Amino acid sequence: MKAFLAYCSKMGNTKKVVESFLKGFGGGIDVLYLDFTPEGILKKYEKEFTLDLSSYDFICFAGWVMGMKVHPFLVGYIRSCEGLEGKDIVVILTGGSTLSREHALAHISEVLEKKKAKTFEFLYVPTLLGLTLTKRKLEKVSEFGRKMREVFKKGS
Amino acid sequence: MDGFWPTFTRRPKIPAKKTYPLGQEIEGYLKSPRRVLIPLRDDTSSQFNLTISEGKKVGPGERIGEKVRGDGKIALRATIGGEFKGIVKAPVPDGFYSECALIERMEDWDVKDQDLREYGLSGEELLREAGIPFKYDKLRKARVLVLNATQFEPHFGLQNLLLSSNLDELLDGMNLVKEIFGIEHSVICLERKNKDLSEKLKPKLKHSGTIVFETKRAYPRKGKRLLLKEVSGKGTLNEDDYVVFSDPWIFVCTSRAVRRGEPYLERPVEVDGSAFPTPKILMVRIGTPFQEIFEFLGTKMDVLTEIVVGGVLQGIPQPTLEVPVSYDTGLILAFMSLNLKESTESKIYRESTCVRCAKCVDVCPSNIVPNVIVESLRRKLFERALYAGIERCVECGLCSYVCPSRIPLLTILKIAKRDMGLVSGD
């Protein structure tokens, strides 16, 4: 049973959320940081870089929301991935305001449906560019990570 | 809102440099590509003569013609053994379309590389027959031979590798050039920060007649004037006394041509970028199309998005994978990117107006004002651009790199200088 998490972070807020999630998850997960230039070009080849996710049982994507839509970097990566058919995906998104939550969920669900995958669990963390990313929120993310660990162990 | 924090406070001044460990070797050898496209022109105005006809079988190193330049002729040689299929027009790394000699390898045609010692040539004639693209007219006038081995491009580690692993041949080549052309002195310029390499070189160069000069900063390929100002310590000097080279491999080829009779058929090429799991240095035959190099290295071709020859600062993007390796191709960068077409595009990443932040002025090594020059050029005020110092531009690319408005400063300056007939450095 293999677990995978891909994320991109511009200001470091999504990275903090992902680190809290990984702390709760407890390890044993392949993590890929998608580091792009503004034109969408991958800056550096990371050892874990893959577009073929067919061998993974637990897949999680994390990114940020811009203009009430999931940022193109994460969407572009998901579009290029193979092996997502029939998979249940966990999505973690950060954004400036709580108002974007439903729009972002609709957008990411649409993107995943086109790849024949579905959004299994969704967590939205409003950060307001870091100003409202409190310790309590990060603890909730860790709790979410622990919950996902249980799901992963059960294999469902 | 793509990032509340202004992009100009976050963008680094210059990209961080990559260092290679000393002692790294060339990691692969693409000796027998399926075909080669040998560029027949150095630039759009140079001429060539071919002495073979279509269908002829040629051996590696066999003379197929000559390039005709202002300072004389340089031999063109087949870099693999095979059949000459004719002349085709192909894009070359320097950014223009050139005629190229297409030679396809024949499986049952196994011939050894030609030995130039059979012709009994020596001196400048031997170097011209070997196809070594020196600037012969400048070498004849020069008194000091300078090798610019400061690593200006951040991804370019090949120079350091050649200095550490091919030092004997490099020094031999420099000494041979000094002997042939009557040059009195030779200098290798290294950046002061590159202490490991300069400490390794200094004991070896002690009795070789070549000096190691530690520069305060790295200089771009066309920054001859700036480099010489630091090396000579003089504000004004006679530039004809100095000849500057940026490619150490040319001296290794000189040594091999004179000592072993080997013509200039192959060169080391560094490949880097996110399309490759690890950066590598390969020995390839001149004229090998990039596609063959990528196939040799196992690159995932469907996500390949951009190929740049020369580095992130001064590099030239290439239009296709059919571009061949030329005589001075040292670095190939290839990047992969993902499908962003149907997504939201941020307007911040498009070209916008100059905000007078002066970051280009801060970073310019020639102390000119790139944004003012580019604005003058766009308004066709060419005299104003000349007055503002466009001739002093060394085409380093730093202004384009730091510009928060994403104005293509380097591209505009390069095109304008070419159209105005201005030449900077060597």
Interface residues (C-beta under 8 A of the other chain):
Chain A: K10 M11 F36 P38 E39 G40 I41 L42 K43 K44 Y45 K47 F49 L51 M66 G67 K69 H71 P72 F73 V75 G76 Y77 R79 S80 G96 L129
Chain B: M1 D2 G3 F4 W5 G273 S274 A275 F276 P277 T278 V303 T305 E306 F335 M336 S337 L338 N339 L340 S343 T344 E345 S346 I348 Y349
